[in-house]
Amino acid sequence: MRYVAAALLAALGGGEPSAANIKKILSSVGVDADDEKVNMVVKELAGKNIEELIEEGKEKLGTMPAAGAAPAAAAAPAGAADAPAAAKKEEEPEEEEDDDMGFGLFD
């Protein structure tokens, strides 16, 4: 994904999504570019209009069902609600351990 993003940045900046530009952009943020991946992105984008590719992608995203993500999002808060309950359950035994009437094992 970072290679495609670098290619898009190069194109939007007025440059060409070439291997040299992609490597330059990635190295500017501290990413070591893999030549094989860079060349694959350059090959796939060769001769294509970036703006047209973005529009095609938007259309494809618009046709994807969004209902699949709702149960996953609903599950996260439920799990988050269980965490404080579990923490309370863990706290209770600690309180019982402290309530030993002042006698310790090694007193």
C-alpha positions as CSV (number, residue, x, y, z in Angstrom):
1,M,0.0,0.0,0.0
2,R,2.8,2.4,0.8
3,Y,4.2,1.9,-2.7
4,V,0.9,2.8,-4.3
5,A,0.6,5.8,-2.0
6,A,4.1,7.0,-3.0
7,A,3.2,6.6,-6.6
8,L,0.0,8.6,-6.1
9,L,2.0,11.3,-4.3
10,A,4.5,11.5,-7.1
11,A,1.7,11.8,-9.7
12,L,-0.3,14.4,-7.7
13,G,2.9,16.4,-7.2
14,G,3.3,16.8,-10.9
15,G,5.9,14.1,-11.3
16,E,5.7,10.7,-12.9
17,P,5.2,7.6,-10.8
18,S,8.6,6.2,-11.7
19,A,10.7,3.9,-9.7
20,A,13.1,6.7,-8.8
21,N,10.3,9.0,-7.6
22,I,8.7,6.3,-5.6
23,K,12.0,5.4,-3.9
24,K,12.7,9.0,-3.2
25,I,9.3,9.6,-1.5
26,L,9.6,6.4,0.5
27,S,13.2,7.1,1.6
28,S,12.1,10.6,2.7
29,V,9.9,9.0,5.4
30,G,12.5,6.4,6.4
31,V,11.1,3.4,4.4
32,D,13.5,1.1,2.6
33,A,11.9,0.4,-0.8
34,D,11.8,-3.1,-2.1
35,D,12.8,-3.0,-5.8
36,E,10.5,-5.8,-6.8
37,K,7.4,-4.1,-5.3
38,V,8.4,-0.7,-6.7
39,N,8.8,-2.2,-10.2
40,M,5.5,-4.0,-9.9
41,V,3.7,-0.7,-9.1
42,V,5.4,1.1,-11.9
43,K,4.5,-1.7,-14.3
44,E,0.9,-1.7,-13.3
45,L,0.5,2.1,-13.5
46,A,2.4,2.4,-16.8
47,G,0.3,4.3,-19.4
48,K,-2.6,4.8,-17.0
49,N,-4.2,8.0,-15.9
50,I,-4.1,8.3,-12.1
51,E,-7.3,10.4,-11.9
52,E,-9.2,7.8,-13.9
53,L,-7.9,5.0,-11.7
54,I,-9.0,6.9,-8.6
55,E,-12.5,7.4,-10.0
56,E,-12.7,3.7,-10.9
57,G,-11.7,2.8,-7.4
58,K,-14.4,5.1,-5.9
59,E,-17.0,3.4,-8.1
60,K,-15.9,0.0,-6.9
61,L,-16.0,1.1,-3.3
62,G,-19.5,2.4,-3.8
63,T,-20.8,-1.0,-4.9
64,M,-19.4,-2.8,-1.9
65,P,-21.9,-3.6,0.8
66,A,-21.3,-1.7,4.0
67,A,-23.5,-3.8,6.2
68,G,-20.7,-6.3,6.8
69,A,-18.7,-3.9,9.0
70,A,-21.6,-3.1,11.4
71,P,-21.5,-6.3,13.4
72,A,-17.8,-6.0,13.9
73,A,-18.1,-2.4,15.1
74,A,-20.9,-3.4,17.5
75,A,-18.8,-6.3,18.8
76,A,-16.0,-4.0,19.8
77,P,-18.0,-2.0,22.4
78,A,-19.4,-5.2,23.8
79,G,-15.9,-6.5,24.3
80,A,-14.9,-3.2,25.8
81,A,-17.8,-3.4,28.3
82,D,-16.7,-6.8,29.4
83,A,-13.2,-5.6,30.2
84,P,-14.2,-3.4,33.1
85,A,-16.5,-6.1,34.4
86,A,-13.6,-8.6,34.3
87,A,-11.3,-6.0,36.0
88,K,-13.9,-5.7,38.8
89,K,-14.0,-9.5,39.2
90,E,-10.2,-9.6,39.5
91,E,-10.3,-6.8,42.1
92,E,-12.7,-8.7,44.4
93,P,-10.3,-11.6,45.2
94,E,-7.5,-9.2,46.0
95,E,-9.8,-7.5,48.5
96,E,-10.6,-10.8,50.1
97,E,-6.9,-11.7,50.3
98,D,-6.2,-8.4,52.1
99,D,-9.0,-9.2,54.6
100,D,-7.0,-11.8,56.6
101,M,-7.7,-10.3,60.0
102,G,-4.2,-9.0,60.4
103,F,-2.5,-12.3,60.4
104,G,0.0,-13.2,57.8
105,L,1.7,-16.4,56.9
106,F,5.0,-15.4,58.2
107,D,4.0,-13.2,61.1
